């Protein structure tokens, strides 16, 4: 059996929104990898800090669910080059996930029929890592575009139930992961 290796990778660090500081988190790093031959994108988030002070639910049955952003979850936004439409993906440490397609900024939302992503988590006292492998074959706009613009984000819930919003950039006074100006990472689609 031939092992699939990444043919493209990009790394970035997320920054917390000023109105939602996260004292227990020091750093969130993200890495995207295109997986050769599989038509998939692997996204890895690594959270560094006092992990015991965070609400990160244990792994459970992987189900498609809405409202994941109300607790700790990790998000990726993908937009094909020269398109107004984009896709949003949410991944919870429990294994729950969501996928949406928007025709424009926060408008025309639908739920594309895609296979479940593979979600893996590893927890240490000072770090938490989560990866999601997302097949792009069920997303024709993304699979056929030569370039994808990616927005990366995380919602982190602390022990008191406070949410902190992390992203590549923040362009407004309130957290807004749907702002196309924050889809800052260019990813070759093939």
N, C-alpha and C positions, 0 to 999 in steps of 0.2 A: 504494500500500500504506500502510495506516495504522500509524504507529509506536505501540507499546505503551509507556505511561508509568506510573510507579509512582503508585498512589493512596493508599498508606499506607506510612509508613516509621517505623522506630524504630532508635535507635542506643544502644549500650552499650559499656562497657569490661570486659574480662575481668581477673580477678585470679589470680595464681599461688597454688597451694596452698602453705602454709607448709613442708611437708615436702619439696617438690620445687621449690626455687628455680631460676630460669632466668637465669643471669648474662648470657647473650648477648641476651636479649630485654628491651627497655625497656617495651613497651606492646603490647597487642592490642586493637584496636577492632573492633566488629562492627556491621553495619548490615543490617536486614531490610527488604525492600520487597515489598509485594504488587504484582503486575504486572496492571494493568487488562485485563480481557477474556480473559486467558489461563488463569486458574485456577492461577497459579504463584506461588511465593514465591522471591525471590532473596535469598540470604544472602551477605554480603561480609565476609571477615575481613582485617584489615590488621595485619601483624606489623611492628613497628619494632625495630631493633636491629642487631647485627652478623650479618647474614644469612649470611655466609661460614662462620660457626661453627655453623650449623644443618644438619642432614641433611634436606633437602627434595628428594626425588627428582624428576628431570626428567619431563616429560609423556611418557606412553606410551599404549598402547591403553586406552580406558576399559572396564574390566571390573568386574563385580560380584564382590566378594571379602570374606571374613571376616578378622577379626583385624587390621584396619587400625589400631586403637588401640595396637598394639605398636610403632608408629613414628609419625612426624609425621602427624597427621590433624586434621581440623576436624569438629566435631559439632554437630548441632542435635537437640533433643528437642521434639516437638510433642504437646500433650495437649489434646483438645477440652474445652470448658467442662463441668464437672460429670461428668467421666469418670475412671475408674480406669485405663483403658487409655491407652497412649501409643505414639508412634512414635519410633524413633531412626534418625538418618541419619549416616553417616560418609563423609567425602570426603578422599581423599589427593591430594597435589600431582601424583602420577603420573596421576591420572584414575580410579583405582580408587575404587569406592564400595560402600556397603552400606546396606540398609534393613531395619529390623526393626519388628515390632509386638509389644508386650507387653500382656498382659491385666491385669497389676498390676506392682508394683515388682519388676523383674528376674524376673518369672514369666510363663509362657505365651508364650514367644517363638516367633514365626513370621516368615517372609520374604514380605511382600506382593508380589504381581506388579505392579510399577510400571515405567514406561518409564525409561530411564537419565536421570539429571539432566545438565544441561549444566554442565561444570566448566571454569573458565578461571583461569589463573595469570599473574602478572607479577612478575618478580624484579628488584630493584635492589640496590645494595650495602647500603643502610640500610633497605630495606623489602621485604616480600613480601606480595602481595595475592592472595587466592583468592576466587573467587565460585562459587556453585553455584545453579543455577536448578532448582527442584524443582516438578514438576507435582503439584498436590494432587488432581486429578480422580480418580486411582486410589486415593485414600484417603478413602472415604466419610465416616468419622467427622470428619476434618479439614475436608473440603469442605462438609459440612452444618452444622457448628457455627458459631454467630455469633461465637465468640471462641476463640482458641487461646492456651494458655499455652506459652511457649517457654523452653527451657533452651539456652544457648549455651556451647560449650566448645571447647578445643583441646588436643591433646597435641603437645608440641614436643620433638623429639629433637635433642640437641646433637651436636657432633663426636665426643664420647666415647661416644655411645650412651645417655646419661642422658636420662630422660624428665621433662618438667615438665608439670604438669596445670593448665590455666587454665580458669576458669568464671566465670559471673556472681556466684556465691557458693559458699562451701564450708561445710558444716554439720557435718562430722565430722573426726576426727583423721586420716583417710585420704581420698584423693580418691574421690568418689562422684558421678559425673555423673547417675546414675539417681535421685537423691534428689528427689522431687517438690517439696520446699521450695525447690529451686534453679531451678525452672521459673518464673522471676520476671518475664519480659517478656510482657505481654498484647498479642496481635496480633489485630485484627479480621480475621475469616476472609473477609468479603465487603466 
